[in-house]
């Protein structure tokens, strides 16, 4: 562990909210760095509890003021997850005692990012896949990247990894707020040298009042790009083109549409069970052909952004192509969870209308000729609100049949702002779609399983656990 990393000052770090995917990976990283790590969470259970215990992290549950005495000794620093609210009893006890505390983005800004070239991947859609893909390509090329990614990659050993000898730090630039005392986007803390901007749309309705507020957040990110850096932007929408005009650093643009006059475009996309292939054009001249083990035009765009960045960083075309071709994907992104009696079950994180549409478009191309059934749980803060009520009716156009679950807990959302699953089903039926509504996971599993037939592809779309819908469905199909 080098002195320059800023970690040498810590002998003991306590983490509140340790069982999230990213916080758990961070805790394991600190432990690998020789630091004593303790952590607490409301519910501690496998598989994360096994991962953390195996890493040597000491766990406490639930959140409680008594944990301050149980951990034994005052930690050098308390790192607080953004799931922690101001009223958390353990957090309040640390504040009363006067312990030093920071958010994870603040920790990184202060201790890990000042001396690296920080490659921030941001946007409403695609940032987890694109950041994972970028880290993987750099790693396979021997560039020793550090990375911080809010998902579980099939090709990277951790979600959080620091290479002491590496020059590059790949970060998934989340626009969600940092902590209960720091209501700014997480990416405000990431000291960006280069930014890949995939898209700008309205999302996170619990913290952003409207699209204008979202655009202001991304303006802040673009304004923070450090001298000598660049912006790589997908210019398919006016929202992103607006950010391009604000940039004070060199800009490289990309798009799937030649009419957007982007620097880089692609065409000739071919889909197969193995993934996709497509030609890359630089200012209308074909320069390469890429292959990827992921479906869909949206993933071609993600790969194109990575191709551009790696080319700018000095990687050879052969290094970039090899890295792209060997990438295995992300858990919960068009992930095949099992095929029972000819019925294939796909797990996907899609919850925004754009993501639903692009996911179904990709699955339709990959599994051509098979009946496509979409099962959707409105679970995110935005999808539980009616802000996209009508847009969802268009998002499912490519599905042959649609099953819509009752929206996840809406108790804190005013009645006049609540999304209606029943209204969505009604709208879909008016369009001639085979659509149904269900109120419980058990009811939905029974309905989907009983109506499925060999050859079906069932895409389960939720950004949460969905009450174990997928393992229950796989059991029912047996």
C-alpha positions as CSV (number, residue, x, y, z in Angstrom):
1,X,0.0,0.0,0.0
2,X,1.7,3.2,-1.1
3,X,1.9,6.4,0.9
4,X,0.4,8.4,-2.0
5,X,-2.9,6.5,-1.8
6,X,-3.9,8.3,1.4
7,X,-4.8,5.1,3.1
8,X,-1.8,4.8,5.4
9,X,-3.4,7.1,7.9
10,X,-6.2,4.6,8.7
11,X,-5.8,1.7,11.0
12,X,-9.6,1.2,11.6
13,X,-12.5,2.2,9.5
14,X,-16.2,1.6,10.4
15,X,-18.8,1.4,7.6
16,X,-22.5,2.1,8.2
17,X,-24.5,0.4,5.5
18,X,-21.9,-2.2,4.7
19,X,-24.0,-4.9,3.0
20,X,-24.7,-3.1,-0.3
21,X,-22.9,-4.4,-3.3
22,X,-20.6,-1.4,-3.6
23,X,-20.1,-0.8,0.1
24,X,-19.3,-4.4,0.6
25,X,-16.7,-4.4,-2.1
26,X,-15.2,-1.2,-0.6
27,X,-15.1,-2.9,2.8
28,X,-13.3,-5.9,1.4
29,X,-10.8,-3.6,-0.5
30,X,-9.9,-1.8,2.8
31,X,-9.4,-5.1,4.5
32,X,-7.1,-6.3,1.7
33,X,-5.2,-3.0,2.2
34,X,-4.3,-4.0,5.8
35,X,-6.9,-1.9,7.6
36,X,-9.2,-3.2,10.3
37,X,-12.8,-2.9,9.0
38,X,-16.0,-3.1,11.0
39,X,-19.4,-2.6,9.5
40,X,-23.1,-2.5,10.4
41,X,-26.3,-3.0,8.5
42,X,-30.0,-3.5,9.3
43,X,-30.0,-7.0,7.8
44,X,-26.9,-9.1,7.5
45,X,-27.5,-12.3,5.6
46,X,-25.9,-14.4,2.8
47,X,-24.4,-14.0,0.3
48,X,-23.0,-10.6,1.3
49,X,-22.5,-11.7,4.9
50,X,-20.5,-14.7,3.8
51,X,-18.4,-12.5,1.4
52,X,-17.7,-9.9,4.1
53,X,-17.0,-12.5,6.9
54,X,-14.7,-14.3,4.5
55,X,-12.8,-11.1,3.8
56,X,-12.3,-10.5,7.5
57,X,-14.8,-7.7,8.0
58,X,-16.4,-7.7,11.5
59,X,-20.2,-7.3,11.1
60,X,-22.9,-5.9,13.5
61,X,-26.6,-5.8,13.1
62,X,-29.0,-4.0,13.4
63,X,-28.0,-0.3,13.5
64,X,-27.7,0.6,17.1
65,X,-25.9,3.1,19.3
66,X,-24.5,0.1,21.3
67,X,-22.4,-0.8,18.3
68,X,-20.0,2.0,19.2
69,X,-19.0,0.0,22.3
70,X,-19.2,-3.4,20.6
71,X,-16.7,-2.6,17.9
72,X,-14.0,-1.9,20.5
73,X,-12.1,1.3,20.2
74,X,-12.8,4.5,18.3
75,X,-12.4,4.2,14.5
76,X,-10.1,6.6,12.6
77,X,-13.0,7.2,10.2
78,X,-16.7,6.3,9.8
79,X,-17.8,5.9,6.1
80,X,-21.6,6.3,5.7
81,X,-23.7,4.8,2.9
82,X,-26.2,7.0,1.1
83,X,-29.0,4.6,2.3
84,X,-28.4,6.0,5.8
85,X,-30.9,8.6,7.0
86,X,-30.4,11.4,9.5
87,X,-32.4,9.6,12.1
88,X,-30.3,6.4,12.0
89,X,-29.6,5.7,15.7
90,X,-26.0,4.5,15.1
91,X,-25.2,7.5,13.0
92,X,-26.6,9.8,15.6
93,X,-24.5,8.2,18.3
94,X,-21.3,8.7,16.2
95,X,-22.3,12.3,15.6
96,X,-22.8,13.0,19.3
97,X,-19.5,11.4,20.2
98,X,-17.8,13.5,17.6
99,X,-16.3,10.8,15.3
100,X,-15.1,11.9,11.9
101,X,-17.4,10.7,9.2
102,X,-17.5,10.9,5.4
103,X,-19.5,9.5,2.5
104,X,-17.9,7.0,0.1
105,X,-17.6,9.6,-2.7
106,X,-15.9,12.0,-0.3
107,X,-13.5,9.3,0.9
108,X,-12.5,8.6,-2.7
109,X,-12.1,12.3,-3.5
110,X,-9.9,12.9,-0.5
111,X,-7.8,9.7,-0.5
112,X,-7.9,7.8,-3.8
113,X,-8.5,10.1,-6.8
114,X,-6.2,13.2,-6.6
115,X,-3.3,11.4,-8.3
116,X,-5.0,9.3,-11.0
117,X,-6.5,9.9,-14.4
118,X,-10.1,9.6,-13.6
119,X,-12.4,8.2,-16.3
120,X,-16.0,8.9,-15.3
121,X,-18.9,7.2,-17.1
122,X,-22.2,9.0,-16.6
123,X,-25.7,9.2,-18.0
124,X,-29.2,8.1,-17.3
125,X,-28.6,4.8,-19.1
126,X,-25.7,2.5,-19.8
127,X,-23.2,3.7,-17.2
128,X,-22.8,0.3,-15.3
129,X,-22.2,-1.7,-18.5
130,X,-20.0,1.0,-20.1
131,X,-17.8,1.5,-17.0
132,X,-17.4,-2.2,-16.5
133,X,-16.5,-2.7,-20.2
134,X,-14.0,0.1,-20.0
135,X,-12.3,-1.3,-16.9
136,X,-12.2,-4.8,-18.5
137,X,-10.7,-3.6,-21.8
138,X,-8.0,-1.6,-19.9
139,X,-7.3,-4.6,-17.6
140,X,-7.0,-7.1,-20.5
141,X,-4.6,-4.7,-22.2
142,X,-2.4,-4.7,-19.1
143,X,-3.1,-1.1,-18.1
144,X,-3.8,-2.0,-14.4
145,X,-6.9,0.2,-13.9
146,X,-8.6,0.9,-10.6
147,X,-12.4,0.9,-10.8
148,X,-15.5,1.7,-8.9
149,X,-18.7,0.2,-10.4
150,X,-22.2,0.0,-9.1
151,X,-22.9,-3.5,-10.4
152,X,-21.5,-7.0,-10.5
153,X,-19.5,-7.7,-13.6
154,X,-19.0,-11.2,-15.0
155,X,-15.5,-10.2,-16.1
156,X,-14.1,-8.3,-13.1
157,X,-13.3,-9.9,-9.8
158,X,-14.6,-7.0,-7.7
159,X,-16.9,-4.0,-8.0
160,X,-14.3,-1.9,-6.2
161,X,-10.6,-2.3,-6.9
162,X,-7.5,-0.2,-6.6
163,X,-4.2,-0.8,-8.4
164,X,-1.4,1.0,-6.6
165,X,0.7,1.1,-9.7
166,X,-2.1,2.0,-12.1
167,X,-2.6,5.3,-13.8
168,X,-6.3,5.0,-14.7
169,X,-9.3,5.0,-12.3
170,X,-12.7,4.1,-14.0
171,X,-15.7,5.4,-12.1
172,X,-19.4,4.8,-12.6
173,X,-20.7,8.4,-12.3
174,X,-23.9,8.2,-10.4
175,X,-26.1,11.3,-10.4
176,X,-28.0,10.2,-7.3
177,X,-27.3,12.3,-4.2
178,X,-24.2,11.6,-2.0
179,X,-25.5,11.5,1.6
180,X,-28.2,12.9,3.9
181,X,-25.9,15.9,4.7
182,X,-24.5,16.3,1.2
183,X,-27.4,16.6,-1.3
184,X,-25.3,16.8,-4.5
185,X,-24.6,14.1,-7.1
186,X,-22.0,11.5,-6.2
187,X,-20.1,12.3,-9.4
188,X,-19.4,15.9,-8.0
189,X,-16.7,14.2,-6.0
190,X,-14.9,12.2,-8.7
191,X,-12.4,14.7,-10.0
192,X,-13.0,13.8,-13.7
193,X,-10.3,14.0,-16.3
194,X,-12.4,12.3,-19.0
195,X,-16.2,11.9,-19.0
196,X,-18.2,9.6,-21.2
197,X,-21.8,10.9,-21.3
198,X,-24.2,8.3,-22.5
199,X,-27.6,10.0,-22.1
200,X,-29.5,12.7,-20.1
201,X,-33.2,12.0,-19.3
202,X,-35.5,12.6,-16.4
203,X,-35.1,10.1,-13.6
204,X,-34.8,9.8,-9.8
205,X,-38.0,11.6,-9.2
206,X,-37.5,11.4,-5.5
207,X,-34.6,13.9,-5.6
208,X,-35.0,15.8,-8.9
209,X,-38.0,18.0,-9.4
210,X,-37.9,18.0,-13.2
211,X,-35.7,17.5,-16.2
212,X,-34.2,20.9,-15.8
213,X,-32.8,19.9,-12.4
214,X,-31.3,16.7,-13.9
215,X,-29.7,18.7,-16.7
216,X,-28.2,21.1,-14.1
217,X,-26.6,18.2,-12.4
218,X,-24.9,17.0,-15.6
219,X,-23.8,20.6,-16.3
220,X,-22.0,20.5,-13.0
221,X,-20.2,17.3,-14.1
222,X,-19.1,18.7,-17.4
223,X,-17.9,21.9,-15.8
224,X,-15.7,19.8,-13.5
225,X,-13.7,18.1,-16.2
226,X,-10.1,18.9,-15.4
227,X,-7.7,20.7,-17.9
228,X,-6.2,18.2,-20.3
229,X,-9.3,16.1,-20.2
230,X,-12.1,15.4,-22.7
231,X,-15.8,14.8,-23.0
232,X,-17.0,11.8,-25.1
233,X,-20.7,12.3,-25.7
234,X,-23.5,10.3,-27.3
235,X,-25.3,13.1,-29.3
236,X,-28.5,11.4,-30.2
237,X,-30.6,13.7,-28.0
238,X,-30.8,17.5,-27.6
239,X,-30.2,17.1,-23.9
240,X,-26.7,15.8,-24.5
241,X,-26.0,18.2,-27.3
242,X,-26.8,21.0,-24.9
243,X,-24.1,19.6,-22.5
244,X,-21.6,19.4,-25.4
245,X,-22.1,23.1,-26.1
246,X,-21.3,23.9,-22.5
247,X,-18.0,22.0,-22.5
248,X,-14.7,23.8,-22.0
249,X,-12.6,20.8,-23.0
250,X,-12.2,18.9,-26.3
251,X,-15.3,17.0,-27.3
252,X,-15.6,13.7,-29.2
253,X,-19.1,12.7,-30.3
254,X,-20.7,9.4,-31.2
255,X,-24.1,8.2,-32.3
256,X,-25.8,5.3,-34.2
257,X,-27.3,7.9,-36.6
258,X,-25.1,9.4,-39.3
259,X,-27.6,12.3,-39.5
260,X,-26.3,13.5,-36.1
261,X,-23.0,14.4,-37.7
262,X,-21.1,12.6,-34.9
263,X,-17.4,11.9,-35.1
264,X,-18.0,8.2,-34.6
265,X,-20.9,6.1,-35.8
266,X,-21.6,2.5,-36.4
267,X,-23.6,0.5,-39.0
268,X,-24.0,-3.0,-40.4
269,X,-25.0,-4.4,-37.0
270,X,-25.7,-8.1,-37.0
271,X,-27.3,-10.0,-34.1
272,X,-26.9,-13.6,-33.2
273,X,-27.1,-15.8,-30.2
274,X,-23.4,-15.1,-29.6
275,X,-24.0,-11.3,-29.5
276,X,-23.5,-8.6,-32.1
277,X,-21.0,-7.4,-34.7
278,X,-20.8,-3.9,-36.3
279,X,-18.7,-1.6,-38.3
280,X,-17.1,1.5,-36.8
281,X,-16.9,4.7,-38.8
282,X,-14.8,7.8,-38.1
283,X,-16.2,10.8,-39.9
284,X,-17.8,8.6,-42.5
285,X,-14.7,6.4,-43.1
286,X,-14.9,2.8,-42.0
287,X,-12.0,2.1,-39.6
288,X,-12.9,-1.2,-37.8
289,X,-15.3,-4.0,-37.1
290,X,-16.1,-4.9,-33.5
291,X,-17.8,-7.9,-31.9
292,X,-19.4,-8.1,-28.5
293,X,-21.1,-10.8,-26.5
294,X,-24.0,-8.5,-25.6
295,X,-27.2,-7.9,-27.5
296,X,-28.7,-4.7,-28.8
297,X,-27.9,-1.4,-30.4
298,X,-27.6,0.2,-27.0
299,X,-24.7,-2.1,-26.2
300,X,-23.1,-1.2,-29.5
301,X,-23.2,2.4,-28.4
302,X,-21.7,1.5,-25.0
303,X,-18.9,-0.4,-26.8
304,X,-18.4,2.4,-29.2
305,X,-17.9,4.9,-26.3
306,X,-15.3,2.5,-24.8
307,X,-13.6,2.1,-28.2
308,X,-13.2,5.9,-28.5
309,X,-11.9,6.4,-25.0
310,X,-9.4,3.5,-25.3
311,X,-8.2,4.7,-28.7
312,X,-7.6,8.2,-27.2
313,X,-5.7,6.6,-24.2
314,X,-3.3,5.0,-26.7
315,X,-4.5,1.4,-26.8
316,X,-4.0,-0.4,-30.1
317,X,-7.0,-1.5,-32.1
318,X,-6.1,-5.1,-31.5
319,X,-6.0,-4.6,-27.7
320,X,-9.4,-2.8,-27.8
321,X,-11.1,-5.4,-30.0
322,X,-9.8,-8.3,-27.9
323,X,-11.1,-6.7,-24.7
324,X,-14.5,-5.9,-26.1
325,X,-14.9,-9.4,-27.6
326,X,-14.0,-11.2,-24.3
327,X,-16.3,-9.1,-22.0
328,X,-18.9,-11.4,-20.4
329,X,-21.5,-8.8,-19.3
330,X,-23.1,-7.6,-16.1
331,X,-25.3,-9.5,-13.7
332,X,-28.9,-8.4,-14.1
333,X,-28.3,-6.9,-17.5
334,X,-30.0,-9.4,-20.0
335,X,-28.7,-12.1,-17.8
336,X,-29.8,-15.7,-18.6
337,X,-30.9,-17.2,-15.3
338,X,-32.1,-20.6,-16.5
339,X,-34.0,-22.5,-19.2
340,X,-36.6,-25.0,-18.1
341,X,-38.5,-27.1,-20.6
342,X,-37.6,-24.8,-23.4
343,X,-38.6,-21.6,-21.4
344,X,-35.7,-19.2,-21.0
345,X,-35.8,-16.7,-18.1
346,X,-33.9,-13.4,-18.4
347,X,-33.1,-11.1,-15.5
348,X,-32.8,-7.4,-16.3
349,X,-32.5,-4.2,-14.3
350,X,-34.6,-2.1,-16.7
351,X,-37.0,0.2,-15.0
352,X,-37.0,3.5,-17.0
353,X,-39.2,3.5,-20.1
354,X,-36.2,4.0,-22.4
355,X,-34.3,1.1,-20.7
356,X,-37.4,-1.2,-21.0
357,X,-37.7,-0.4,-24.7
358,X,-34.0,-0.9,-25.5
359,X,-33.8,-4.1,-23.5
360,X,-36.8,-5.6,-25.3
361,X,-35.5,-4.5,-28.6
362,X,-32.2,-6.2,-27.9
363,X,-33.9,-9.4,-26.7
364,X,-36.2,-9.4,-29.8
365,X,-33.1,-9.4,-32.0
366,X,-31.1,-11.9,-30.1
367,X,-33.9,-14.4,-29.7
368,X,-35.6,-13.9,-33.1
369,X,-38.6,-16.1,-33.7
370,X,-39.3,-16.8,-30.1
371,X,-42.3,-15.4,-28.1
372,X,-41.1,-12.6,-25.8
373,X,-43.0,-12.2,-22.5
374,X,-42.2,-9.1,-20.3
375,X,-42.8,-9.2,-16.6
376,X,-42.4,-5.7,-15.0
377,X,-42.2,-4.5,-11.4
378,X,-42.5,-0.7,-11.0
379,X,-40.0,-0.4,-8.1
380,X,-37.7,2.5,-8.6
381,X,-38.5,5.9,-7.1
382,X,-39.4,7.2,-10.6
383,X,-41.4,4.2,-11.9
384,X,-43.6,4.2,-8.8
385,X,-44.7,7.7,-9.7
386,X,-47.0,8.5,-12.7
387,X,-44.4,10.7,-14.4
388,X,-43.9,8.1,-17.1
389,X,-47.4,6.5,-17.0
390,X,-48.1,7.0,-20.7
391,X,-44.5,6.3,-21.8
392,X,-44.6,2.8,-20.4
393,X,-47.5,2.0,-22.7
394,X,-45.1,2.6,-25.6
395,X,-42.1,0.9,-24.0
396,X,-43.6,-2.6,-24.2
397,X,-44.4,-2.5,-28.0
398,X,-41.9,-5.3,-28.8
399,X,-43.2,-7.8,-26.2
400,X,-45.7,-10.4,-27.3
401,X,-47.3,-10.5,-23.8
402,X,-46.9,-8.3,-20.7
403,X,-47.4,-9.1,-17.0
404,X,-47.4,-6.0,-14.8
405,X,-46.9,-6.3,-11.0
406,X,-48.5,-3.9,-8.5
407,X,-46.1,-1.0,-7.8
408,X,-43.7,-1.5,-4.9
409,X,-44.5,0.4,-1.7
410,X,-46.2,3.7,-2.6
411,X,-47.1,4.6,1.0
412,X,-44.9,7.7,1.0
413,X,-46.1,8.9,-2.4
414,X,-49.1,11.2,-2.6
415,X,-52.1,9.4,-4.1
416,X,-52.3,11.8,-7.1
417,X,-48.7,11.1,-8.0
418,X,-48.8,7.3,-7.8
419,X,-48.1,5.2,-10.9
420,X,-51.0,2.8,-11.7
421,X,-50.2,-0.7,-12.9
422,X,-53.9,-1.3,-13.6
423,X,-54.0,1.8,-15.9
424,X,-50.9,0.6,-17.8
425,X,-52.5,-2.8,-18.4
426,X,-55.6,-1.0,-19.6
427,X,-53.5,1.1,-22.0
428,X,-51.7,-1.9,-23.3
429,X,-54.9,-3.8,-23.9
430,X,-56.3,-0.8,-25.9
431,X,-53.2,-1.2,-28.1
432,X,-54.1,-4.9,-28.7
433,X,-51.4,-6.2,-26.4
434,X,-51.9,-9.4,-24.3
435,X,-51.5,-7.8,-20.9
436,X,-52.3,-8.7,-17.3
437,X,-52.0,-7.3,-13.8
438,X,-51.0,-9.2,-10.6
439,X,-50.9,-8.2,-7.0
440,X,-48.5,-10.7,-5.4
441,X,-45.3,-12.5,-6.5
442,X,-47.0,-15.9,-6.0
443,X,-49.9,-14.8,-8.2
444,X,-47.6,-13.5,-10.9
445,X,-45.4,-16.6,-10.9
446,X,-48.4,-18.9,-11.2
447,X,-49.8,-16.8,-14.1
448,X,-46.5,-16.6,-16.0
449,X,-45.6,-20.3,-15.5
450,X,-49.1,-21.6,-16.5
451,X,-49.2,-19.6,-19.7
452,X,-45.6,-20.3,-20.8
453,X,-44.7,-22.7,-23.5
454,X,-41.5,-24.2,-24.9
455,X,-39.7,-21.5,-26.9
456,X,-40.8,-18.6,-24.8
457,X,-38.3,-16.0,-23.6
458,X,-39.5,-14.4,-20.3
459,X,-37.8,-11.1,-19.5
460,X,-38.2,-10.2,-15.8
461,X,-37.6,-6.4,-15.4
462,X,-37.1,-4.9,-11.9
463,X,-34.4,-2.8,-10.2
464,X,-34.9,-4.7,-7.0
465,X,-35.3,-8.2,-5.6
466,X,-38.9,-8.5,-6.8
467,X,-39.7,-10.9,-3.9
468,X,-37.6,-13.6,-5.4
469,X,-39.7,-13.8,-8.5
470,X,-37.1,-15.4,-10.7
471,X,-36.1,-18.3,-8.5
472,X,-39.7,-18.9,-7.7
473,X,-40.6,-18.9,-11.4
474,X,-37.8,-21.3,-12.3
475,X,-39.1,-23.7,-9.6
476,X,-42.6,-23.4,-10.9
477,X,-41.5,-24.1,-14.5
478,X,-40.0,-27.4,-13.3
